Amino acid sequence: MTDFLTSAQMRAIERAAIESGAVTGQGLMDCAGRGVVDAVFAQWPALVAAPGRAIVLCGPGNNGGDGFVVAHYLQAAGWLVDVFFYGAPDRLSPEAGAMRARWAGDGPVHALDFPVPHPDQVAQVQALTNAARRAGPVLLIDALFGIGLSRSIDALDDVVAIWRQYHARRDANMHLVAIDLPSGLDADTGDPVARADGSAGGVFPADLTVTFHRPKAGHLRGAGPGLCGTLTVVDIGVGPWDRARDGD
């Protein structure tokens, strides 16, 4: 057995855990999101006593569901949180839909039209991020796509550009966090998912990547190490089903 997993192996482990009846998909999602918040505060302890503002970008799958959980627990910790949702609510999994509904009771959800965000929506991401940066510590949370991504995220190039802009500044008060994997990165190869013309697609860079159970191959290969920043692995309680990655 290896110390890292492919995306298929991780999905097999999660599926086995849920099918056992010992855990639920919603329970795993809540555990993952809480683990991300704990990892953020462990990485930057000063943020515990000095809450700031967070911008959370949630995607159309379970990675987005994790993002709604992160938003919920950050707000509970005193943070001002703005959430953007890139996707269709009626196409979310039941688990992610439940987490979106819970967040809707906490605060608003700003739309990013799917598949191509309107320029005004991208401008809102930029404006809210700029305002947050002037106010104090900022967390930019990438919860758009996780290990299941199979195509490039060309439609989000303008949003990727915002992330890159802030990443390049190395601002001590600006922290970029990826949930599971930087969006746009292939979970198995560590390369940016290619565009239709074969060129490298965009990737959201991160200062901290928080993944679950074990590292994925893409964290350690190709461009992965440079784009993930610090890699933290969170235990979400699926260890008893680890053998499922080998088909057992």
C-alpha positions in Angstrom: 0.0 0.0 0.0 1.1 3.6 -0.7 1.0 6.6 1.6 -1.1 8.5 -1.0 -4.3 7.8 -2.8 -5.7 8.2 -6.3 -9.1 10.0 -6.6 -10.7 6.6 -7.4 -9.3 5.1 -4.2 -10.5 7.9 -2.0 -14.0 7.7 -3.5 -14.0 3.9 -2.9 -13.0 4.4 0.8 -15.7 7.0 1.4 -18.3 4.8 -0.4 -17.4 1.8 1.7 -17.6 3.9 4.9 -21.1 5.2 4.0 -22.3 1.8 2.8 -21.3 0.3 6.2 -23.9 2.4 7.9 -21.4 3.6 10.5 -21.2 7.1 9.0 -23.3 9.2 6.7 -22.3 11.4 3.8 -23.5 14.4 5.6 -21.6 13.5 8.7 -18.4 13.1 6.7 -19.0 16.5 5.1 -19.5 18.2 8.4 -16.4 16.6 9.8 -14.4 17.6 6.8 -15.5 21.2 7.0 -14.8 21.5 10.7 -11.4 19.9 10.1 -10.6 22.6 7.5 -11.4 25.4 10.0 -9.3 23.7 12.7 -6.4 23.3 10.2 -6.7 27.0 9.3 -6.4 28.1 12.9 -3.6 25.6 13.5 -1.7 27.1 10.6 -2.3 30.7 11.6 -3.0 30.8 15.3 -3.4 34.5 15.4 -6.6 34.2 13.5 -8.3 32.6 16.4 -8.2 35.8 18.5 -8.5 38.2 15.6 -11.4 37.1 13.3 -11.5 38.9 10.0 -13.4 38.4 6.8 -13.7 35.3 4.6 -14.6 34.9 1.0 -15.7 31.3 0.3 -16.2 30.1 -3.3 -18.4 27.0 -3.3 -18.7 24.7 -6.4 -21.4 22.4 -7.8 -20.3 19.2 -6.1 -19.4 17.9 -2.6 -16.3 20.2 -2.5 -18.8 23.0 -2.5 -20.7 21.3 0.3 -17.5 21.3 2.3 -17.2 25.0 1.6 -20.7 25.7 3.0 -19.6 23.9 6.2 -16.5 25.9 6.5 -18.5 29.1 6.1 -20.8 28.0 8.8 -18.1 27.3 11.3 -16.0 30.4 10.5 -19.1 32.5 11.1 -19.6 30.7 14.4 -16.0 31.7 15.3 -16.8 35.3 14.7 -15.8 35.8 11.1 -17.7 37.9 8.6 -18.3 35.5 5.7 -19.3 36.0 2.1 -20.2 32.9 0.1 -20.4 32.6 -3.7 -22.0 29.6 -5.2 -21.0 28.4 -8.7 -23.6 25.9 -9.8 -27.3 25.0 -9.8 -28.9 24.4 -6.3 -31.2 21.7 -7.6 -28.3 19.7 -8.9 -26.4 19.5 -5.7 -26.1 16.1 -3.9 -28.4 15.7 -0.9 -25.5 16.2 1.4 -24.2 19.4 -0.2 -27.8 20.7 -0.6 -28.3 20.3 3.1 -25.2 22.2 3.9 -26.1 25.0 1.5 -29.6 25.2 3.1 -28.0 25.4 6.6 -25.7 28.2 5.4 -28.7 30.0 3.9 -30.0 30.3 7.4 -26.7 31.9 8.4 -26.1 34.4 5.6 -26.6 35.2 1.9 -25.3 33.2 -1.0 -24.0 35.3 -3.9 -24.4 33.8 -7.4 -21.7 32.9 -9.8 -23.6 31.9 -12.9 -22.9 28.4 -14.2 -21.1 27.6 -16.5 -19.9 31.2 -17.2 -20.1 33.8 -14.5 -21.4 37.2 -15.5 -18.7 39.9 -15.4 -20.6 41.8 -12.7 -20.4 38.7 -10.5 -16.7 38.4 -11.0 -16.4 42.1 -10.2 -18.3 41.5 -7.0 -15.8 38.8 -6.0 -13.0 41.4 -6.6 -14.8 44.2 -4.8 -15.6 42.2 -1.7 -12.1 40.8 -1.5 -10.6 44.3 -1.8 -12.9 45.5 0.9 -12.0 42.6 3.1 -8.3 43.2 2.6 -8.6 46.8 3.8 -10.4 45.7 7.0 -8.0 43.1 8.4 -7.2 39.4 8.1 -8.7 37.7 5.1 -9.3 34.1 4.3 -9.9 33.2 0.6 -11.4 29.7 0.6 -11.4 27.6 -2.7 -14.2 25.1 -2.4 -15.0 24.9 -6.1 -13.7 21.6 -7.3 -12.0 18.7 -5.5 -10.7 15.3 -6.6 -13.5 14.6 -9.0 -12.5 17.4 -11.5 -12.0 16.0 -15.1 -12.1 19.1 -17.3 -10.4 22.5 -17.3 -12.1 25.4 -15.5 -11.7 27.9 -18.4 -14.9 29.7 -17.6 -13.4 30.7 -14.2 -10.2 32.2 -15.7 -11.2 35.7 -14.4 -11.7 34.4 -10.9 -8.5 32.5 -11.0 -6.8 35.7 -12.0 -8.1 37.4 -8.8 -6.7 34.5 -6.7 -3.3 34.7 -8.5 -3.2 38.4 -7.9 -3.5 38.1 -4.2 -1.3 35.0 -4.0 1.5 36.9 -5.8 1.4 39.7 -3.3 2.4 37.5 -0.4 0.3 39.7 1.9 0.8 38.6 5.5 -2.9 39.3 6.2 -4.2 37.4 3.2 -4.5 33.6 3.4 -5.5 31.4 0.5 -6.9 28.0 1.4 -7.9 25.1 -0.9 -10.3 22.4 0.3 -9.0 19.0 -0.7 -7.1 20.2 -3.8 -6.6 23.5 -5.6 -9.4 23.8 -8.1 -8.1 23.1 -11.6 -5.4 20.6 -10.5 -5.6 17.0 -11.5 -5.8 14.9 -8.3 -3.8 12.0 -9.8 -1.1 13.7 -11.9 -0.6 17.0 -10.2 -0.8 18.8 -13.5 -3.3 21.5 -14.3 -6.3 20.0 -16.1 -5.7 20.7 -19.8 -7.8 23.0 -21.9 -9.5 21.8 -25.1 -6.5 23.0 -27.1 -4.1 21.0 -25.0 -2.6 23.9 -23.1 -2.5 24.0 -19.3 -5.7 25.2 -17.7 -6.0 27.6 -14.8 -5.5 26.6 -11.2 -6.4 28.4 -8.0 -3.1 28.6 -6.0 -3.1 28.1 -2.3 -1.0 28.9 0.8 -2.7 26.0 2.6 -4.4 22.9 1.2 -6.4 20.8 3.6 -7.1 17.3 2.4 -8.8 14.3 4.0 -7.7 10.9 5.3 -4.5 10.7 3.2 -2.6 12.9 0.7 -3.7 12.4 -3.0 -1.2 11.7 -5.7 -1.7 15.1 -7.2 -0.5 16.8 -4.1 2.9 15.2 -4.4 3.4 15.1 -8.2 3.9 17.5 -11.1 2.9 21.1 -10.2 1.0 20.0 -7.1 3.6 20.8 -4.5 4.1 24.3 -5.8 0.4 25.1 -6.1 -0.8 23.5 -2.8 1.4 25.4 -0.4 1.4 23.7 3.0 -0.4 20.4 2.9 -2.4 19.4 6.0 -4.2 16.0 6.2 -7.4 15.8 8.3 -8.8 12.6 9.8 -12.5 12.3 9.0 -12.9 8.8 10.5 -12.7 6.6 7.4 -9.6 4.7 8.5 -11.4 1.4 9.2 -12.3 1.3 5.5 -8.9 2.1 4.1 -8.6 -1.4 2.5 -11.4 -0.5 0.2 -8.9 1.3 -2.0 -7.5 -2.0 -3.0 -10.9 -3.4 -3.8 -11.3 -5.3 -0.5 
